[in-house]
Amino acid sequence: MKIAMLSRNFSPSKGGAEKYAVELAKELSKHHDIHIYCQETNFPIPGITYHHVARIPYRLRWLNQLLFSLLTWLKTRNKFDIVHSHEHVWHGNVHTMHVRPVRAGIYKNYQGLKYVLRWLNVLTSPRHLTYLWLERMRIRNHPSHGLVFVTDSLYDQFAAYYSNIASHCSVISPGVDISKTLRSQQECRLQLDWPQGQTYLLFVANDFERKGLQNLLLALCKLKPSIMLAVIGQSNHYAAFESQVYKFNLTNRVHFYGQQEDISVFYSAADLLVHPTLEDSFGMVVLEAMLHKLPVLVSDSTFCGFVHQLRDGVHIKTIQDPRNPTQLSEDIDHLLQDFPLQKILIENSHHLTFSHSWETVALKYEGYYQQIKKNRCH
């Protein structure tokens, strides 16, 4: 098939949705003609054709989203078997939904007068109106139009807000590269220059606030000084978190590594992934850590969608309230000292990853594409 894939930032270091798009495109390109329409990329894949899409300044993000939608519509219409979007655009045959509904983010739990005032605010906001309209266009019910959700819980969130959700829906979770050769912790620590006698926690995210870094820093203050923290990713408030590290007197214990194209060396070098997320549709870092035989402490299913597929004490250890630093520090300390439990988590979670390969994900999409193509013919 000739497939157009839309992703504004086609780079695995930009976030979970972007990494999903990159890995899926890479796998599908083995058997199909893949064309990427993006505004930014630093990840060339042999055999894939790239098409640059113009952009406008980042501060006008909503307007840029409209521009991206318009230009990709003009460039792709009537040229492909499937147009697959990972972005808010009004066109396309397949849309992968990575994050909670826009409506959920705008209205939250407003009731009564607050809800009315919020509506008035939305009606006078071009930004809100743009995102709401694009979302409604994405979920419309049409035979040649389908939706893919990364978790069942994300589908439930959309269904709660939209009664006319597209009838052709599927749930296809992210995958991992199970062909990777795992390296020893000692080898990876030497590469990163981490001392062998210290314990390293790993935090991976591109939104430090939403993924709970502040509470993790507060929890680290309550743990013994030999416990270090490696922070991978980016944040719009990077400087503020560096200031917090200084304020909490953690400058010798917290190390920021920024964005990394390949995080595997960090997964293999660390002792524990701590993911105290406050909101995650899926949580790809959890799956990746499991592949690298790294035990995982993660917020429960209220906060992290992937946890619905896992068992507490079997695959991962859950954090009941990631907003409570004292509880979080106790959870970290207990798991670090419970070596038998760590062994159980590593064995069970690593085995589970073999049913989440990117090859399996691509096969599911191929079947879904064929279904959408068939519906278009009718």
ZIZI-V942018 format. One record per pair of residues at least 4 apart in sequence whose ideal C-beta (glycine too) atoms are under 6 Angstrom apart, sorted by the first residue. I is the first residue (numbers start at 1). J is the second residue. D is the distance in whole Angstrom. If there is no record, write none. Layout:
I;J;D
I;J;D
This chain:
1;32;5
1;81;4
2;33;5
2;80;5
2;81;5
3;32;5
3;34;5
3;82;5
4;35;5
4;76;5
4;80;4
4;83;5
5;25;5
5;36;5
5;84;5
6;37;5
6;72;5
6;85;4
6;87;5
7;21;4
7;38;5
7;86;5
8;39;5
8;68;6
8;87;6
9;14;4
9;18;5
9;40;5
10;36;6
10;38;4
10;41;4
11;18;6
11;41;6
11;42;5
11;43;5
12;19;4
12;22;5
13;259;4
13;261;6
14;18;4
15;206;5
16;284;4
17;86;6
17;98;4
20;174;5
21;86;5
22;43;6
23;358;5
25;34;5
26;45;5
27;358;5
27;362;4
28;32;5
28;34;6
28;362;5
29;34;4
29;47;5
29;48;5
34;48;5
35;49;5
36;48;6
36;50;5
37;51;5
37;53;6
37;72;5
39;53;5
39;55;4
53;68;6
53;71;5
55;64;6
56;60;6
56;64;5
56;67;6
60;64;6
62;127;4
62;130;5
65;88;6
66;130;6
69;89;4
69;90;5
72;76;6
73;77;6
73;91;5
76;80;6
76;83;5
82;93;5
82;369;5
83;92;4
83;93;5
84;94;4
85;89;5
85;92;4
85;95;5
86;96;5
88;134;4
90;137;4
93;144;6
93;372;5
94;146;5
95;138;5
95;147;5
96;148;5
97;149;5
98;150;6
98;281;6
99;281;5
100;104;5
100;157;5
101;157;6
101;158;5
101;161;5
102;131;5
102;132;6
102;135;5
103;107;6
103;161;5
106;128;6
110;114;4
110;115;4
110;118;5
111;115;5
122;128;4
139;162;5
139;165;5
139;166;6
141;164;5
141;166;5
141;167;6
143;375;4
144;375;5
144;376;4
145;166;6
146;168;4
146;372;5
147;166;5
147;169;5
148;170;5
148;172;5
149;154;5
149;155;4
149;171;5
150;154;6
150;173;6
150;281;6
150;282;5
151;282;5
151;305;4
152;171;5
153;305;5
153;308;6
154;281;5
154;305;6
158;162;6
158;165;6
159;165;6
170;368;6
172;361;6
172;364;5
174;282;6
174;284;5
175;356;5
175;357;5
175;358;4
175;361;4
176;287;6
176;288;6
176;291;5
176;353;5
176;356;6
178;354;6
178;357;5
183;187;5
183;188;5
183;268;5
185;268;6
185;269;6
188;265;5
188;268;4
188;269;4
189;194;4
189;269;5
191;265;6
192;269;5
194;269;6
198;226;5
198;228;5
199;227;5
199;271;5
200;228;5
200;230;6
200;270;5
200;271;5
201;229;5
201;272;5
201;274;5
202;230;5
202;266;6
202;270;4
202;273;5
203;231;5
203;274;6
204;232;5
204;233;6
204;285;4
205;211;4
205;233;5
206;233;5
206;234;5
207;211;6
208;213;4
208;235;4
208;241;5
210;278;6
210;279;5
211;277;5
212;216;6
212;276;3
212;277;6
212;278;5
212;322;5
215;276;6
215;325;5
215;328;6
216;274;6
216;276;5
217;244;6
217;248;6
218;325;4
219;325;4
219;328;4
219;329;4
220;229;6
221;248;5
222;329;4
223;227;5
223;329;6
228;253;5
229;254;5
230;255;5
231;256;5
232;257;5
232;260;6
232;263;6
232;266;6
234;259;5
245;250;5
245;251;6
245;254;5
246;251;6
250;254;5
267;289;5
267;292;4
267;294;5
268;292;5
270;294;6
272;295;6
273;289;4
273;294;5
273;296;5
274;297;5
275;286;6
275;298;4
276;299;6
276;319;6
276;322;4
276;328;6
277;299;5
277;303;5
277;304;5
278;303;6
280;304;4
281;305;5
282;305;5
282;306;5
283;304;5
283;306;4
286;296;5
286;298;5
286;306;5
289;294;4
289;296;5
290;349;4
290;353;5
291;353;4
293;346;5
293;350;5
295;342;5
295;345;5
295;346;6
296;316;4
297;317;5
297;331;6
297;335;6
298;304;6
298;316;5
299;303;4
299;304;5
299;319;5
299;322;4
300;307;6
300;318;4
301;307;4
301;308;5
310;315;4
310;316;5
311;315;5
312;318;5
314;348;5
315;348;5
315;349;4
315;352;6
317;335;5
319;331;5
321;327;6
345;349;6
346;350;6
